[in-house]
């Protein structure tokens, strides 16, 4: 089979590799589409806790070649997450926060390949009316849903989503589907405006905020956005941090206790791919709009620079492996 291997900084090469041989309890899946995210960009730039070379790709939709309990040709989304099942977090059901978690395409070879072997338990059937490639969005949608649900949203309340990249947009979509009024903010005006297609009642610059939301989803990882989140959230409100960065942030020790804020982290998802597929299936126009660029597998090297483009609106870049 063919694989796209990231060999060094900004260098991807399509290579021949042996077909995988599924172990007992594993499925053999022919990869259809892989969508790329910011983590993929950092890995490609050799700016991530990943050892190169590696086959990237963790947002996966494919076709079953063989799998117990599935028929050849069944369409599936694939969960890339791995967890130990033994640490404290796993013991209380929060496998998303496993101390030894791993992820296909981030720490071990992933799905930028024609075939992959994965546990059958990681397969999720794609709804009948959904295009196969769109199902690759289930993985980032599950992360957005995890962040939203960490915030305990209440129908009719007002929420602020900081950052209108794919996770922020998918969080906006989930919040609005739950009956929450969403203001979306981004420093790029075109991104803020794009959020209206995902249900936001307004898209604004963070510096122009005049609302006092009871829930804030911070989806940028920028220190300034963290500060904005704790400043603008209502007293007794909730702030969920899903954006990740190594940069330090300074917040007054007075702000959080005096405002009585719930400050919550959110990482990965608690195996919500099935729920994510339902969300995407219920909002097909938004799901389609999120995929702004498609690249054939033969030109996979062109996909990564798109992720850092500042000249055009980029949502999700889809690599079409075997369409």
TITI-932494 format. One record per residue (C-alpha): chain; x, y, z. Coordinates in steps of 0.1 Angstrom, whole numbers, always signed. Layout:
BEGIN
kette A	u X	v Y	w Z
...
//
This chain:
BEGIN
kette A	u +0	v +0	w +0
kette A	u +9	v +37	w -2
kette A	u +15	v +59	w +29
kette A	u +23	v +95	w +33
kette A	u +52	v +98	w +58
kette A	u +63	v +130	w +74
kette A	u +101	v +125	w +73
kette A	u +114	v +158	w +86
kette A	u +103	v +194	w +90
kette A	u +79	v +203	w +62
kette A	u +88	v +172	w +42
kette A	u +62	v +146	w +34
kette A	u +68	v +117	w +10
kette A	u +45	v +90	w -4
kette A	u +61	v +57	w +2
kette A	u +54	v +20	w -3
kette A	u +46	v +0	w +29
kette A	u +34	v -35	w +37
kette A	u -4	v -39	w +41
kette A	u -13	v -40	w +78
kette A	u -23	v -74	w +92
kette A	u -52	v -71	w +117
kette A	u -48	v -88	w +150
kette A	u -77	v -106	w +167
kette A	u -104	v -80	w +174
kette A	u -91	v -56	w +149
kette A	u -106	v -43	w +116
kette A	u -90	v -36	w +83
kette A	u -102	v -3	w +70
kette A	u -96	v +13	w +36
kette A	u -90	v +50	w +44
kette A	u -114	v +73	w +24
kette A	u -107	v +108	w +38
kette A	u -85	v +124	w +65
kette A	u -91	v +159	w +76
kette A	u -63	v +179	w +91
kette A	u -61	v +202	w +122
kette A	u -37	v +225	w +139
kette A	u -19	v +196	w +156
kette A	u -12	v +182	w +121
kette A	u +4	v +215	w +111
kette A	u +26	v +215	w +142
kette A	u +37	v +179	w +136
kette A	u +45	v +188	w +100
kette A	u +65	v +218	w +112
kette A	u +84	v +195	w +137
kette A	u +70	v +217	w +165
kette A	u +52	v +190	w +185
kette A	u +59	v +162	w +210
kette A	u +62	v +137	w +181
kette A	u +91	v +118	w +169
kette A	u +96	v +120	w +132
kette A	u +93	v +102	w +109
kette A	u +56	v +94	w +113
kette A	u +25	v +88	w +92
kette A	u +1	v +115	w +103
kette A	u -37	v +115	w +102
kette A	u -61	v +112	w +131
kette A	u -95	v +125	w +117
kette A	u -106	v +95	w +98
kette A	u -134	v +82	w +76
kette A	u -131	v +49	w +58
kette A	u -146	v +18	w +43
kette A	u -145	v -16	w +61
kette A	u -124	v -42	w +42
kette A	u -129	v -68	w +70
kette A	u -141	v -66	w +106
kette A	u -160	v -88	w +130
kette A	u -196	v -75	w +132
kette A	u -193	v -54	w +100
kette A	u -198	v -62	w +64
kette A	u -172	v -53	w +37
kette A	u -181	v -19	w +23
kette A	u -196	v -6	w +56
kette A	u -187	v +31	w +60
kette A	u -172	v +41	w +93
kette A	u -156	v +69	w +112
kette A	u -126	v +58	w +133
kette A	u -117	v +69	w +168
kette A	u -79	v +75	w +170
kette A	u -77	v +78	w +208
kette A	u -59	v +53	w +230
kette A	u -60	v +52	w +268
kette A	u -46	v +29	w +295
kette A	u -77	v +20	w +314
kette A	u -58	v +19	w +347
kette A	u -50	v +55	w +358
kette A	u -72	v +76	w +381
kette A	u -88	v +95	w +352
kette A	u -97	v +62	w +334
kette A	u -110	v +48	w +366
kette A	u -136	v +75	w +369
kette A	u -146	v +73	w +333
kette A	u -127	v +103	w +321
kette A	u -106	v +84	w +296
kette A	u -101	v +116	w +276
kette A	u -77	v +127	w +303
kette A	u -58	v +95	w +306
kette A	u -22	v +101	w +319
kette A	u -8	v +78	w +293
kette A	u -32	v +87	w +264
kette A	u -20	v +83	w +228
kette A	u -35	v +91	w +194
kette A	u -30	v +76	w +160
kette A	u -12	v +100	w +137
kette A	u +2	v +120	w +166
kette A	u +24	v +96	w +185
kette A	u +20	v +64	w +164
kette A	u +15	v +59	w +127
kette A	u -20	v +71	w +116
kette A	u -43	v +72	w +87
kette A	u -26	v +90	w +58
kette A	u -23	v +56	w +43
kette A	u -45	v +35	w +20
kette A	u -52	v +9	w +48
kette A	u -52	v +9	w +86
kette A	u -58	v -18	w +112
kette A	u -77	v -6	w +142
kette A	u -97	v -21	w +171
kette A	u -133	v -29	w +161
kette A	u -144	v -10	w +191
kette A	u -130	v +22	w +175
kette A	u -154	v +20	w +145
kette A	u -186	v +41	w +143
kette A	u -211	v +36	w +115
kette A	u -217	v +66	w +93
kette A	u -253	v +77	w +90
kette A	u -269	v +67	w +57
kette A	u -273	v +101	w +42
kette A	u -239	v +115	w +52
kette A	u -211	v +117	w +26
kette A	u -183	v +95	w +37
kette A	u -157	v +122	w +37
kette A	u -177	v +145	w +60
kette A	u -176	v +118	w +87
kette A	u -139	v +125	w +92
kette A	u -151	v +156	w +110
kette A	u -166	v +135	w +138
kette A	u -133	v +135	w +156
kette A	u -129	v +173	w +159
kette A	u -167	v +175	w +165
kette A	u -164	v +151	w +194
kette A	u -137	v +174	w +210
kette A	u -159	v +204	w +206
kette A	u -188	v +186	w +221
kette A	u -167	v +175	w +251
kette A	u -158	v +211	w +257
kette A	u -194	v +223	w +255
kette A	u -207	v +196	w +278
kette A	u -179	v +203	w +303
kette A	u -195	v +238	w +306
kette A	u -229	v +224	w +316
kette A	u -249	v +245	w +290
kette A	u -284	v +255	w +298
kette A	u -311	v +261	w +271
kette A	u -318	v +298	w +268
kette A	u -285	v +311	w +283
kette A	u -259	v +332	w +265
kette A	u -225	v +318	w +256
kette A	u -194	v +333	w +242
kette A	u -171	v +312	w +219
kette A	u -136	v +327	w +216
kette A	u -119	v +316	w +184
kette A	u -136	v +307	w +152
kette A	u -114	v +279	w +140
kette A	u -129	v +245	w +135
kette A	u -132	v +236	w +172
kette A	u -148	v +270	w +180
kette A	u -172	v +266	w +150
kette A	u -182	v +231	w +160
kette A	u -187	v +242	w +196
kette A	u -209	v +270	w +183
kette A	u -229	v +244	w +163
kette A	u -234	v +222	w +193
kette A	u -243	v +250	w +216
kette A	u -269	v +264	w +193
kette A	u -283	v +229	w +187
kette A	u -289	v +228	w +225
kette A	u -308	v +261	w +225
kette A	u -279	v +283	w +237
kette A	u -275	v +318	w +222
kette A	u -239	v +321	w +210
kette A	u -217	v +352	w +204
kette A	u -186	v +341	w +184
kette A	u -154	v +362	w +186
kette A	u -123	v +361	w +165
kette A	u -96	v +387	w +157
kette A	u -101	v +378	w +119
kette A	u -133	v +395	w +108
kette A	u -140	v +369	w +81
kette A	u -137	v +341	w +106
kette A	u -161	v +358	w +130
kette A	u -186	v +363	w +102
kette A	u -182	v +327	w +92
kette A	u -195	v +316	w +126
kette A	u -230	v +328	w +117
kette A	u -232	v +297	w +94
kette A	u -229	v +276	w +125
kette A	u -257	v +293	w +144
kette A	u -239	v +323	w +161
kette A	u -262	v +353	w +165
kette A	u -232	v +375	w +160
kette A	u -196	v +374	w +151
kette A	u -174	v +401	w +166
kette A	u -138	v +411	w +174
kette A	u -129	v +402	w +210
kette A	u -121	v +438	w +216
kette A	u -157	v +448	w +208
kette A	u -174	v +425	w +233
kette A	u -202	v +441	w +252
kette A	u -220	v +410	w +265
kette A	u -217	v +392	w +298
kette A	u -221	v +355	w +290
kette A	u -227	v +329	w +317
kette A	u -206	v +304	w +297
kette A	u -173	v +310	w +277
kette A	u -156	v +284	w +255
kette A	u -120	v +295	w +249
kette A	u -108	v +277	w +217
kette A	u -77	v +296	w +208
kette A	u -50	v +288	w +233
kette A	u -40	v +325	w +232
kette A	u -31	v +341	w +266
kette A	u -51	v +372	w +257
kette A	u -82	v +351	w +250
kette A	u -78	v +335	w +284
kette A	u -77	v +369	w +301
kette A	u -107	v +380	w +281
kette A	u -127	v +349	w +291
kette A	u -123	v +354	w +328
kette A	u -129	v +391	w +325
kette A	u -161	v +390	w +306
kette A	u -178	v +359	w +320
kette A	u -206	v +367	w +344
kette A	u -201	v +362	w +381
kette A	u -208	v +325	w +390
kette A	u -202	v +317	w +353
kette A	u -182	v +289	w +337
kette A	u -151	v +292	w +315
kette A	u -140	v +261	w +296
kette A	u -105	v +261	w +282
kette A	u -101	v +238	w +251
kette A	u -74	v +258	w +234
kette A	u -38	v +246	w +242
kette A	u -6	v +265	w +243
kette A	u +27	v +264	w +262
kette A	u +26	v +302	w +266
kette A	u +21	v +314	w +302
kette A	u -8	v +336	w +312
kette A	u -12	v +360	w +342
kette A	u -45	v +363	w +360
kette A	u -51	v +381	w +392
kette A	u -56	v +358	w +422
kette A	u -86	v +379	w +430
kette A	u -106	v +374	w +398
kette A	u -115	v +338	w +400
kette A	u -125	v +336	w +436
kette A	u -143	v +370	w +438
kette A	u -163	v +362	w +406
kette A	u -168	v +326	w +419
kette A	u -160	v +312	w +384
kette A	u -159	v +276	w +375
kette A	u -126	v +273	w +355
kette A	u -126	v +240	w +336
kette A	u -102	v +223	w +312
kette A	u -113	v +201	w +284
kette A	u -92	v +176	w +265
kette A	u -100	v +151	w +237
kette A	u -135	v +135	w +242
kette A	u -151	v +108	w +263
kette A	u -156	v +86	w +232
kette A	u -183	v +109	w +217
kette A	u -177	v +100	w +180
kette A	u -212	v +85	w +178
kette A	u -228	v +116	w +192
kette A	u -206	v +138	w +169
kette A	u -218	v +119	w +138
kette A	u -254	v +126	w +149
kette A	u -247	v +163	w +153
kette A	u -231	v +165	w +118
kette A	u -259	v +145	w +103
kette A	u -284	v +169	w +118
kette A	u -266	v +199	w +103
kette A	u -253	v +189	w +69
kette A	u -250	v +224	w +54
kette A	u -227	v +235	w +83
kette A	u -207	v +203	w +81
kette A	u -201	v +208	w +43
kette A	u -192	v +244	w +48
kette A	u -165	v +236	w +73
kette A	u -145	v +217	w +47
kette A	u -131	v +246	w +27
kette A	u -103	v +227	w +8
kette A	u -99	v +193	w -6
kette A	u -65	v +178	w -17
kette A	u -59	v +144	w -34
kette A	u -36	v +120	w -17
kette A	u -11	v +123	w -45
kette A	u -6	v +160	w -36
kette A	u -8	v +156	w +2
kette A	u +23	v +178	w +6
kette A	u +2	v +207	w -6
kette A	u -24	v +203	w +22
kette A	u -2	v +214	w +52
kette A	u +7	v +249	w +40
kette A	u -30	v +256	w +35
kette A	u -34	v +252	w +73
kette A	u -13	v +283	w +80
kette A	u -26	v +304	w +51
kette A	u -34	v +340	w +60
kette A	u -46	v +350	w +26
kette A	u -79	v +330	w +26
kette A	u -105	v +315	w +49
kette A	u -94	v +280	w +58
kette A	u -117	v +258	w +77
kette A	u -109	v +221	w +74
kette A	u -85	v +207	w +47
kette A	u -96	v +172	w +36
kette A	u -71	v +148	w +21
kette A	u -90	v +124	w -2
kette A	u -71	v +92	w +2
kette A	u -92	v +68	w -18
kette A	u -123	v +87	w -31
//
